[in-house]
Amino acid sequence: MIREGILEALRLLLRLDASVIDAATRSLWISVVAVVTATVVGIAVGLLLARKQFPGRSVLVLLFRVGMSVPTVLIGLLCYGLLSRRGSLGELELLYTPTAIVLGEFFLALPIVATLTHGAVSRLDQRVFETARTLGAGTIQRAMTYLREARLAIMLAVLTAFSRCFTELGIAMMVGGNITGRTRTLTTATALETARGEFASGVAMSLILLSIAMLVTLAIALLSRESVEPVL
């Protein structure tokens, strides 16, 4: 069954099956939008936590670290409560829309980017901070200096967040509803097609997920290797 499913899946991919391509395209752009917005906010939060002292800072750092391991179904549940008719944002009618999935994946990616950015900037050589201060760099200039020095670690954080968002199921299922042509993603389509007995379609979508995950993992491995290479 697995062999026949893989062969049929390859045929679906080669002829660019419309349902598979639609789910793949939607998964890609939703994850990209969520990760880009989470990166902007997460880097700012990470820098703030790394370079500023204020009451409750350690609690926030702990909360963001805990957020990295929160199950996606819990994030989906919280977003569902927020976007449902009785929720705070119910009037916007975002539930079961791609925007709802983007919002959920934003909350999934944010702790990853913020925590890893905080760690990367905190571990920078103290001379980086002293040099920037001595040269009279402004707030934005200092922030850009820190980001340049920690760029590899931050790129790893972004790739990790993208991989987590692209392959998640709980959020997309709970707030997206798996609606054909509107909110169906690769993960929700894989679960649906397999449950319906359409094993080949499920395998085809899983192969795309696997391919993207492998590319991201390869990129992470290359960046990690570069970040630990000794300076000659």
N, C-alpha and C positions, 0 to 999 in steps of 0.2 A: 504493500500500500504506500509506503514511504517512497519507494523507488518510482512508482507510477505518478505519485503526487509531485515529485521533484521534476520529472520529465514534462508533465503537463504544465507545471509552473513555468518552466523555461519557455515552453511554447507561448504561454500567455505574455511573458515578458518580451519575447522576440517580436510578437505581432502588436506590441504596445496596447494591451487590453485597456479599454477606456476606464473601467472601474478601478483598476490597479493604478494607472497613471493619475487619475483624479485624486485618489486617497494619498498617493505619494506626494503629489504637488501640494496638497493642502497641509499635510503633516510638515513638509519642509518650510513653507512660508509662515505657518503658525509658530513653529519652534524658533525660526529666525527672528520674527518680530518680538516674541517673548524674551528671548535671550539678549537681543540688542537693548531693549528697554531695561531689563534687569542689570545689564552690564553698566549702563550709564548711572543708574541709581546705586548699584552695588559698589562700584569703584568709589563713588563719592562717600558712601557710608564707610567703606573699608578704610579710606584715607582719614576720615574723621575719627574713627575708633583708634587708629594707629598713632595719630599725631596730636590729639587733643585730650586733655584731662578734664573730666566733668563728672558730677555725681551720677551714679548709675551706669557708668561706662562698662564696668566689669560685668554687670548684669546683662547689658545689651550684647556684649561679646559672647556670653554664655548662651543667650537666647538664639543668636544667629548660628552658633555651633550646633545647638540642638535642632535648629531648623533644617540643617543639612540632612538629617536622618528621619525627618517626619515622613510617614507613609503618604503616597500620593492620594490614596483614597480619603485620608483625613483632610488633605488640602481640598480635594474635590467636594467633600461634605461641607466644609466651611464656606467654600465659594458658592455651593448650592444654596445654603442658608442665606448668604448675603444677596444673591441674585434672584431668589424666589420671590413670589408676589408678596409674601409677608416679610421679606428681608429689607434691609436698609436701602438697597439699590434696585428693588423690585420694579419701581416705576420706569426704569430704563429699558425693561424688557430685553435683557441681554442673555437670559438663560436659553440654552440650546442654540447658541450662535457661536461662530468662530471666535468672536470677541471674548466670550466667556472662557473658552479654552486658553486663549492668549493670557487672560488675567490669571487663571489658575497656574499656568506654566511660569508666569512671571514670579508668582510667589514661591514656586518650586526652585527657580534659578537664582533668585535674589540672595538667599542665605549662602549659597555656594560661592557666588562671586564676591560677596561682601566679606565672608570669613576668610577665603583664600587671599584676597587682596590685603586684608588686615594683617594676616600672617606674613605675607611677602614684604610689605612695607616695614613691619615691625622688626624683621630680621635683617634689614639693610645695615650696612656698615655705618656706624655713628658718624664717620667722617663725611658721609653724604649730606647729612643734616647740618653738620657744622659748616661745611663749605658753602652750602646754599644760604645759610644765615649770614656768614661772613661777607659774601658777595652782595648782600642786600637784596636778594631776590624777593619779589612780592609773593603773596599767597598763591596765586595761580602759577607763577613760575616755579615755586618750590614744589607744588603738587605735580607739575609736569616732569620735574626732575626726578621725583620719587617714582612716578609711573614709568619713566624711561629705564630707570635702574631695575625695576621689578617687572619689566614687560614680559619676560618669559613665564614667570609664575602667574601673571594675570592672564596671559594667553591660554595657559593650561586650565585656569579656572573657567574661562569662557567656553573652552572646548568641552570640559567636563559638564558644565551646565547644559550645553547644547545636547550632548549625548543623553543626559538624564531626561531632558524634555522630549526629545525626538522619540524615545522608546517608552515613554510612560503610557499607562492605560487608564488608571483610576480617574484622573481629572477629565480626560477627554470623554470617557464614558458617562460620568456623572453630570457634568455641566454642558456637554456637547450633545448628548443624546443619540449619537451615532446615526444621524439623519443622512440619508443618501443624497449626494450632490450638494450637501450644505456643511455638515459637521463630521462626516465620516473620515477618520484618519487611518493610517496603516495599522495601528495597534487595535483599534476598535473593529476595523474591517476584518482583520485576522481572526479575532475572537468570534465575530458573527459568522463568517464563512465556515470556519471549522465547526461551530455548533450546528450549522445547517447541513453539514456533511460535504460541503464544497472544499474538500481538502486541498485540491490543486491551487485554488485561489488564495487560500490561507497560506500555503507554502510560498507562493509567488510574492505575497506581501511580506512574509517573514524574510525572504531572501533579500528584498530591498532594505529592510530594517537591518539585517545582518551586514549587508555591504556598507551602508552608511556608518554603522557602529564600528566596523573594521577600519574604515577610513579615518574616523575620529580617533580611534585607539592608536592607529599608526602615527597620526599627527602628534598626539600626546607623547608617544614614545620618542619620536624624533626631537620634540622640544625638550623633553626631560633629559635626553642624552646630551643635547647642546648645553643645557643649563648646568650640567655637572662636569663638563669637559674642563680639564685643568688648563690654566693659562700658562703658556710656555714663555 
